[in-house]
Amino acid sequence: MSAPVVSIVLPVYNAGTLLPQALDSIFRQSFQQWELILVDDGSTDGCMAGFSVADPRVRVVQDGRNEGLAARLNQGIDLARGRYLARMDQDDIAYPERLQAQVKFLQSHPDIDLVATRTLLFRNDGSVIGLSPLRQTHLEICAAPWRGFFLPHPTWMGRIEWFRRHRYRIPEYVRAEDQELLLRSHRASQFACLPEVLLGYRQSGLPLKKVLLARKHLAIAQWSVNMAQGHPGHAILGFLAYAFKALADAALAVAGAQHLFVRRQARGAPQKEVDRWREVWKESQTRSGASPPSPYAIETAPCIGPDR
């Protein structure tokens, strides 16, 4: 088999019933020169039991250990054979044209190291929340690094050399591994984000413990990275910004207004985007054989990053 153009790294941990939809969205890509590196991080819910795929492009890695997301992403980077590396999460749904659009962009923009796409945020039942905020150019994305970077992690595709040069930090900044990597690398990199919506990003409320853990690690990352790079002003601003966000999130949870946490992350979705998503969702349901999971059956951590 010839070397793939894109290596897709998909870490799996207790994916429940959601994994078939994510996998189906990869198989339905209009761009087919990919390999899928499916890395099981010691799942205990049986989601990988008896898993087998006849497609030789799929490589399943299982060792029974729980190493954490950052370690599994680095493992995928080491195993990748493609010119580009793409991220994918176990509970999201890629639009069919996602890989093709990102490959085309990277091929025509040799100065760009990493490109993301805009996302549509949806609930477990497939209903639309809205669109993610959009910052397209490197200058816009990195305008206020102490507040974070608008670059949705599950949509990343970048040159393999960039990932191998920077890698994810170990020990891991839990639930903040992507923002820490961007913070550490942005001054020596070029980022971009496509305005097209090319991924459905699952969101399900405010699991406070996980959100506060992310805020804590983001504040620590802002302090440690900026201080190491000689930017004490940014270190102070970043630390205070995420400490304040943690207090705001806790207040929302205490007030029982968890829905506001998700809603404040979203922008209004035009009807054409809603209609397009309904097509993607319907096709995903039909082909994967999945039924809409109960919102009470699985807890999905929301995306945590820059101030929305």
N, C-alpha and C positions, 0 to 999 in steps of 0.2 A: 504494500500500500504506500502511495506517495505521501510525502510529508504534508500535514495539514497547513492551511494558511492561518487558522485561528484555533487556539487551544482554549476551551471553555472550562473553567475551574468551578465546580459546584460542590462545596462542602455540605455534608448532610449530618444532622443530629436530631434524632427523634422527630422526623418530619411528619409523622402521623399519616393522614390520608392526602396530604397536599402535594407530595412529590410527583405523582403522575402528571399533574397539570403542568408543572415546571418542565418536566422532561418532554412532554408532548410539544410544548412550545418551542423547544430546541429542534426536535425532529421536523417541525413544520417550517423551519427557516428557509427562505428563498435562496440564501447562500449556503451551500452544502459542503464546502471544503473546510470542515472543522473536525476536531476531536473533542470528546467530552471526557474530562477527568473527574470522576465522581468519587469523592473522598468521604468515607464514613468515619465520623469522629466518635466511634464507640457507641452508636445508638443502642438504646435499651428497650425501645417500644416496638421492635419487630418490623419497622418500616423497610428494612433492607433484607428481611428474611426471604430466602429463595429468590433473590433478585438476580435476573439474568437478562442480557440483551444480546441478540444475535448480531447486531451491527458492530463490525470490527472497529468502528470509530470510537466506541465507548470503552473506557478503561475504568474499572472499578477497583478502588484501593480500600482494603479493610484489614485492620490489625487489632481490633478489639479495644484499642486504647482511646481515652478521652484527652486530647491534647489542647483543645481550644481552637477557635476560628483562625487566629493569626498563624499558628503553627501549621494548620492544614492548608491555608492559602500559600504559605511559603513552600510547602511540600508540592502543591500543584505547580508552582512556578518552576521548581526543580525538575518536574516531570514533563513540562510542556515541550512540545516539538514544533509548535507553530511560530510564525513570524510575529503574530499578535496574540495577546492574552486577554480573554474576556471574563468578567465576573458574572455569576448568576447565583441567585439565592433559591433555596428549596421551596419557598412559598410564593414566589412571584411568577408572572407570566410574560414572556417576551412576545412582542408582536412579530409576525413572520418576516418583516423586512428589517428587523433590528441589525443583525450581523452585516447584511449587505450594505446598509447605509453607513455603518461605522468603518467598515473596511474601505469603502470608497472614499470616505473623508480622510482617513489616515494615509491612503495612497496618494491623494492629491494635496495633502498638507504635510510635507516631510518635516516641518519644524515642530509639529505637535507631538507630544509624548503620550498624552492620555486624553481620550475623548469620552464623554458621557452623553446621555440623552435625557430629554424631559420625560417625566413619568406621570401616569394617571394613578391616583391613590384610590383604592377600592376596599370595601369591607369584605368579610368572609362570604357573604351571600352574593357578592358580585356587584352590589350597588356602588355607585360612584360617589366619592367624597369631593374630588376636585383634582386640579393639576398641581404638580410641584412648582415652586418658584423657578424662574429661569434666569440664569446668567450665562451668556454665550462665550464671551472672550476671556482670555487669561486675565486681563486687567480687571474685568468685572468680577470674575470668580474670586480673585485674590485681593479685592479692594480693601477689605477689612479682615485680615487673617485672625485677629484676636476674637472675632465673632464666629469664625468657622468658614467653610467653603461650600458653596452651592454646587455640589457635584455628586449626584446620587450613586452611592457605592455599588448597588447591584447592576448598574448600567455601564460600568467602566469597561473600556477596551483600550489597551495601550501596547506600545512596542515592548516586546519581551525583554529587550535590553534595559528598558527603564525599570521594569519590575525587578529584574535581577540586580540592578545597581542600588535600588533603594530598599526593597523588601519590607515586610511587615515586622514591627518591633517585637522582640521577645525579651523579657516577659511582656505579655500582651496588655495593652490598654483596653480592657474589656468593654465592648460596645462603643469603643471610640477608636478602634484600630485604623479605620480609614481616614478620619480627620487628623490623627497624629501623623500618619504617613504624608498626607498633603501638607501639613504644617511644616514638617521636617524637610520636604523636598521642593516646595513651590518656588523658592528663589532660584533654583537651578533647573527648572522645568518649564514646559509650556502646556497649559490645559485648555480644553474647549468643551462646549456642551452643545449638542445639536438641538435645535428648537422643536424638532419633530417628537411627538409622543411615541415612544417605541417600547415601553415596558409598563405593565400593570404592577403597581407596588402595593402589596397587601398591608393594611393597617387595621388594628383592632383595639383601639382604646388606650388606656393609660395604666399599664402595670407599673405602679409607682416604684417598687423596689428596683426594677431594671432601669427605669428612667433615671433615678437618682444615682445609681451606680455609673451610668454613662456620663451624667453631668460631673460627677466626682472625677472620673478619669479624664474627661475633657479639660477640666480646670487644671489638673496636675500636668497634663500634656502641654497645655498653653504655657504654664510656668516653666517646666523643665526644658522644653525645646527652645523657647525664646531666650531663656537665660543662657543656654548652651551656645546659641548663635549670636549672643551679644545684643539682644533687644529687650532690655529690662522694662521699657515702657509698655511694649506689647505683652510682656509676661504679666504685668500687673493688670492691664486692661482685660486680657483673656481670662485670667483667674477670677477676677471680680465678675465678669460677664456671666460665666457659667455658674458661679456661686449664686448669683441673683436668679438665674433661670431655674436652679434647683429649688429655691424658695418659692418661686412662682408655681412650679409644677406641684409642689407639696400642697400649696394653698388650693389649687384646683382640685386635687384629689380629696382634700378634707371637705371642700365645699360640695363634693359630689358632681363636679362639672367636668368630668373626664372627657366628654365629647368635645369640649372647647379646645383641649390639647390637640386633638387630631384636626379639627376644623381650622385652627390657626395656621396649620402647616400648608393648607391648600389654597389654590386660586380657583376662581370659577372656571368650569369646563364648558366651552362652547358646545352647542348641540351636535355639531359634526363629530366632535371628539367622543361625546357620549355614545352616539350611534356606532362609531367605529369600535369602541370598547365592547359594546353589546355583541357585535359580530365576533370579536376575538373571544369573549367569554363563552358565548354559545358554542363556538367551534371547539373550544377547550373542554367544555363539559361533555360534549358529544364524543369526542375522540378519546379522551382519557378515561371515560366511563365513570367519572367522579360525580357525586352529587354534592350540592352546596353543604359544606361542613357547618355544624352548629357553632355559633359564635362563643358558646360556652364550653365547647369540647377541646379547644386548643387556644393557647395564649401566644399571640405573636407580638414581639416587641416592636414598638414604633421606631421609625427612623429618627435618630438623634444627631443633631449637627448644628449648623449655623442658625442664628436667630431668624425665625420665619417672619 
